[in-house]
Amino acid sequence: MAVFWDWVTGVQDAPPGWAVAVSAAVALLIVVSPRLWRLTRIAITIAHESGHAVVSLLSGRRLEGIRLHADTSGETRSRGRGRGPGIVLTALAGYLTPPLLGAGAAALIATHRVTLLLSLLLVMLAATLLMVRNWYGALAVLATGGALFAVIWLAAPALRGAFGYGVAWFLLFGGVRPVAELARTRRQAKRWPQGQRLASGHAPAAASDADQLAWLTGVPGGLWVFLFALVATGALILGARLLVPWPAHLLPARPLSGR
């Protein structure tokens, strides 16, 4: 067991700069390509819904479960007070989780512990699987976890390192795009004539996290979207700062110690 733990938490050599650049380019291509994004967006949805679920539990709410759908959407249901900080934090957590996970992944990679990063993500997926309540969601989580497991156990250290960088970049870039999509959907919803609204009486974006937060707090939904964008952009900048091997002359100068 000690040998296994040392292997998981051990330090790995950083890949060359070109490998870091390639991993970033591939992750960006996946996120900006409509076809590739449709195939991979479910991973961001898993992180999004897991954020809702974890915060709902931490805030004392009763979690009913997570459902993931083939159109890459998802929903997390919990029971508790209809108002108050618990449900506000639960609604807030979704869009914040993927970029913050990406920043955390970048921080671990900066310490050269890629295997630990991938192992922690695998544990998180296993915990998420226990909360999923539909077959498609279970298959999506199992497929994502299976890919991680294969890389951890079968890939050579260099490939495992490049994959870890790619995962971090994907979470960082993938944390930005859903916020942009949310902002666009809300703008389109505002242009719909009243008669074209859905039979339920809600605009297409009315069930979004931002609109739920607006209803819960009285703060306009646009400000919540701005907060999501601010966190996602900040996480991307921080993550890039941690992941990219910047030349020494470009790094901030450190003050000299002493008098």
N, C-alpha and C positions, 0 to 999 in steps of 0.2 A: 504493500500500500504506500509506503514511504517513497518507493521508486516511482510509482505512478503519480503521486502528488508532485514530486520534484519535476517530472516530465511535463505535467500540466502547467505548473507555475514557473517553469524555467524560462530563461531568457533566450530568445532566438536572434540570430543576426538580422539586421535590417536589410531589405532588398536594395539593389542599386536604384539610383534616382530615376533611371528610365523605366524601371518596373513600377515605381510609384506613379509616374506620369501615365503609363499605359493603363494601370488599374483605375485611375481617375477618369481617363478618357472613355474607357469601356463603361464605367458606371454612369457617366454623363450621357453617353449614347443610349444606354438602356432607358434612362429616365426621359429623354427628350424624344425618342422614337415612339410614335403612337403604337406601333405593332408590338415592340418589345415591352413597352410600358404596360400594355394590357396583359401580357404574360407574367409579368413580375410584380405588378402593383399589389397583388394579394399579400406579399411579404410586408409591405408598408401597412396594409390594412390590419394584418395580424398584430403588428406593433401598436397601431392606433387603438384597436379594441382592447388589447392587453393593458394599455395605459388606463383606459376607462375602468377595467375590471379591478386592477390592483388598487387604484385610488378609491374606488367605491368600497372595497374591503377595509382599507386603512382608515377611511372616514366613518366606519361603523355601519355602513349600509349592508343589506343582505343581497349578495350576488345571486342572480338567477341563472346567468350563463351568457356565453358569447355565441353568436351565429355569424358565419361567414358565407357569402354568396358568390355564385359563379361570375357575376358582373363586377367582382372585386369590392363590392360594398360589404358592410358589416353592421352589426348592432350588438350592443351590450345592455342587458337589462338587469336592474337592481331594484330592490324595494327599500323604502325608508321615507323619511320626511320629504314632502314635495317642495319644500323651501329650505334655505339654510346653507351653511358653508359646505356640508357634505356633498350635496348634489351639485353645487357650483363647482367644487374642485373636481368632481367626477366628470362633469361636462367639459371642463377646461383641459383635462389631461390628454384627451385623444390626439389632437393635432400637435401637442408639445412633445409627445413621447418619441416619435421617430427621430426628429433632429437631436433631441437630448441624448437618446441612445447612440446616435452617430458621434456626438461629441465625446460621450463616455468611451466609445470604442476607440476613437482617435487617441484619447488620453492613455488607454491601456496599451495601444500600439506604440505610443511614444516611449513607453517603458520596455518595449521589445517583448511583450508577452502576448503574442498572437494566439498561441494555443489556449491560453487562459481565456482570452476574449471569446473564441469560438466555443469553448466548453461552457462558459457562462450563458452564451446565447442558446446553446442546446438545452441547458437546464431551464431557461426561461420558456422555451418552446414546449418542453415537457410539462411545465406548470400550466401553460396556456391550454394544452390539450385536455387537461382535467376540467377546464372551464367551458370547453366547446360543447354545444348542444345540437349540432346537426352533422350529417355525414359528410357533406362537402367541406365544411370547416375542418372536420377531423382529418380528412384526406389532405387538405391544403397544409395543415400544420405538420402532418407526418411526412409529406413530401419535402417540405422545407427543412425539417429536422433531419431527414434521411440524407439530404445533400450535405448538411453540416457534418453529420456523423462520418460520412464517407471521406470528406476532406480531412477531418481531424485524424482519422485512423489510417487512411490509405495514402494520402498525398505526401509527396516528398516535402521536406521543410521549406524549400524555396517556393514551391507551389502553394503550400499552406499559408506562407507569409503573404504572397501576392493576393491570395483569395481573401485573407483578413483585411488587407488594405481596401480591396474592392468592396467588401461588405460595409466598411466604415464610410467610404465614399457614397455608396448606394443609399445608406440611411441618411446621409447629409443632404445629398441632392434630392432624394425621394421625400425628404421632409419639407422641401420647398414647393414642389409641384402641386401636391394636394391643396395647399393654401392658395396658390394661384388659381387652381380650378374652382375652389370654393368662392373666391372673390368674383370670378367670371360668372359662375352660376347665380350668385346673388344679384349681380348687375342685370343679367338676363331676366331674372324673376321680376325685378322692379318694372321692366318694360312690358310685362304681360298685361293686357286689358283685364279688368275685373271679371268679365264674363268668361275668360279663357282659363281661369284658375281651376285647380283640380276639384273633383267632386267633393273631396273632404273639406273644401273651403280654404286650403292652404296653398301658398305659392310653392313651386318646386323646391325652393331652398328653405322652406319654413321649418323643416325638421333638422336642419344642420346644427352642429354644435354651437356656432356663433349665434344663431337665432334662439336656441334654447337658453343660452347664457343671457341674451338680451331680455328674454321673457322673465328669467329668474332674478335678474339684477337691476333691470331698468337701464343699463348701459347699452347704447346702440350696438347692433351686431357688427357694424363696420369697424368699430373700435376693437372688438374682439378679433376680427380678422387681421387688423393691423398688429395686434399683440402676437397672434400666431406667426405673422410674417416676420416680425421683429425677432422673435425667438429663433425661428428657422434660419434666418439670415445670419444672426449672431452665432448660432451653432456652426453654420457652414464656415464662417470666417475663422472661428476658433479651431474647428476641426482641420481646416486647411493649414493653419499655422502649426498644428501639431504633426500633421502627416507629411508635409512637404519638407524635404531636406534643404532648407534655405542656406545659401552661402553665408559664411560667417560675417562678411562685410554688410549684409543686408539685415542682420539681426539687431535688435535694440542694444545699444551700448549699456554695459553694467557699470554702475558707479564704483570707483576704486575704494577699497576698504582702508581704514586708517585715517590719519589727519592730513 
